[in-house]
Amino acid sequence: SSGINAECPLRRDLCKKYLVDVKNGILSSGISPCPLAGITKQRIFKHSERKGVYALATNSGVSICKWDNIVESPGTCQSDTSFYSVDWIGDNVIAGGDCGKLIEIDGSTGTVLSDYAAHSGSVNVVRGRDHNTFVSAGFDGTCRIWDRRSQAVEQDFTPSSWQPARRSKLGGHITCLDVLDDWVVCGGGPNLSLWYLKEGKSVIKYNLVQQSLSVVSEGR
């Protein structure tokens, strides 16, 4: 899609309401009108905002949209793959989804710049670390630090391999993660733990609820 028809007030109002709800913290995911799909309802799993531009991870691709009184749609990456997580890295967007897939998208056009396998199961979380590196985590239980320029893994670790964090009954999948400099906090099946990348080891385990974890953020 190259844009939204401004002559359609229903479509424009749906888009406006969605982004207003996001800005106000009312909506972060769920069954909602997708700004690039008009009145068609899509599953929006996650969104990430940078300078007023939103990247949306949906069940049919990744959408880039902007709202400033009117809705503009720089582009969309249509796909048969569901994408579960999205984040900005520099001016581009990294998204992860089914079948262990990672894609990098031009944040101004929606054009796919790279597409590669990252995990043996679904990619549940991606988080930008700096302009060139990011972290992904998946259903296979691994966390991986990537250099987007080479598409190579710089470092990886498996939280469930650390006995204090292991919760065998819940499995090893990772569904929540955040990163700040050399620190990664993550959890899911394993209990929430804090990892120091320079030493490649966990330094803290947090005793939380005895169920799978889904959200963690360092509040940026």
N, C-alpha and C positions, 0 to 999 in steps of 0.2 A: 504494500500500500504506500502510495506517495503522499497521501494527505487525507484530511477529513473534509467532507463537503460542508462548507460553512453555511450553505443554504438550507441544511436540514436542522431545524431547531431542536428536534428530539435528540438527534445524535450529538449535537453540540452540548445540550444540557446534561446528557448522561456523562459525557466526558468531563465536563466541568464539575459535576457532583462528585465523580470518582476522585479527581485530583484534590478537590477541597477536603474531602473526607480523609485522604492520605495526609495532607498538610496538617490537618487538625488532630491527627493521631487516632481518628475514629476507625480507620480501616488500614490493615496491613496486608491482609490476604483474605481469600474467600471467594464465593460465587458472586461476581460483580461484573458490571458492564465493562468490557475492555475498551479503552479509548480508541484502539485501531480497528475495532470490530463492529462499530456502530451499536445497534441494539442487540447484537448477538451476545449471549452470556458465555463467558469463558471462565475457566478456573485460573485465577491469578494466585500463584503460590507465594511469590516474594516480589518486593520492589526495592530499588535503591535510587536515591536522589543525589544529583550533583549539579549545583548551580541552577536549580530550577528545571533540570531535565531529568525525567524519570525513565529508568529501565525496568521493565516488567517481565518477570519470568512466568510464562503461562503454559497451559497444556498443549499449545499448538505453536510454540516458538517464543521468541524474545521480541518485545516491542519497545521502541524508544518514543517518548512523547514529551511535549512541553506545553505548559499552560501559563499564559500571562494575559488574562482577560479573554483570550480566545485559545482554542486548542490547535496546536500544530503537530504534525507527525513526520519527523525527519525520515523515519523508515521503520521497517519491521523485518525480522528474520522468520519467515514461515517455515514450519518443520513438522514432520510426523512425530517428533520427539517431544515429550514433556520436559520442561526445564523447571527445576525446583529451587534454584538459587541464582542470584545475580549480584554483581558488584562492579563498581567503577575501578579502573586501574589507569591512571592518567586520563587521557581523553577517550579511552576505549572502555568497553564493557566485557567482562568475563562472565560466562554463564555455564552452569553444569546441570546435567539432566540424566535421563534414562541411559541405560547401556554403558555407563561410565564415560559419557561424552562430555568434553569441554569445547567451548567455542569462544573465540575472541571476535568482537564486533566493533566496527567503527561507530563511535558514539554520536556522530553527526548524521550518518546516512543509514545505519542499520546493516551495512554490508559486512558479510562474514569475512574476516581476515585470516583466520586459521581455525582448524577443526581437527581434533585429535583425541585418541583414547587416553583416559586418565586413570580409571578405576575398573575393577572387575565387576562391580555392580553399579547401581545408580550413584551419581554425584549429588550428595545431599546439601552440601554447603560450599560456597566459595567466598573468600574474603581477600580483598586487596591488602597487600602489605606495604608496598611503595609503588613507584611508577613502573617498575619492571618485574616485581615479584608478587606472587599471591599464594594463598594456601587453599587447598581443596580437601574435603573429607567425604568419605562415602560409606555405602552399605557394606563394603568389604572390610571396614574397620580400620583403614589406614588414613593418616593425615599426610599430605604431601606438599612440599614447598616447591613452587615452580618458578623458572625464569621464562617469561613469555617470549623473549627474543629468540631463545634456542628451543623452546617447548620441552626443555629438559627438567627432570626432577633434581633439585639441588640437595634435598634432604627428605627423609620420610620416617615415620614412626607409627607404631600400633599401640594405642592407649591400653587395650585389653591385655597386652603382653606384660604390663606392669601390675603385679599381683595386687597391691593395695587398691587399685582402681577397678579391678576385674569384678564383674557381677555375672557369673556364668548363666544364671537363669534368664537374664535379659539379653544376652548376646554381646557381640563386639561392635555392632554398627555405630557409626558416628553421625549424629543428627544435629549437633550444635557446636559452633566453633567461633572464636574471634581471635584476632591477632593484633598486637601492638609491639612494634619493633622486633625484639628477639623473644617475645613471650607469646605463647599460644595457650588459650584455655579451651578445653573441648570436653565433650561427653556425649552420651546417648544411651547405649546399653551399658558401657563402662561408666563409673561414677565420674563426676566432673573433676578434672585435674588440670594443673598448670604446668606447662613444659617450657624449659629454657633452651632455646634452639642452639645457642653457642656451645652448650655442653651436651645437647641431644638427650636430655633426660628430664623426667618429671620431678618437680620439687615440692608440690603440694597436692594432696587429695582433699576434696571437700565432701563431707558426709551430708548428702541431701536426701530427698525423697527416694523411696525404693521403687522407682519406676523410671521408664525411659525418659531422657531429657530431650527437649526440642528447641529451646531458644536460649542464647546467651549473647550479650553485647557489652562492649566496654564503654558504650555511651557516647560515641563520637557523633 
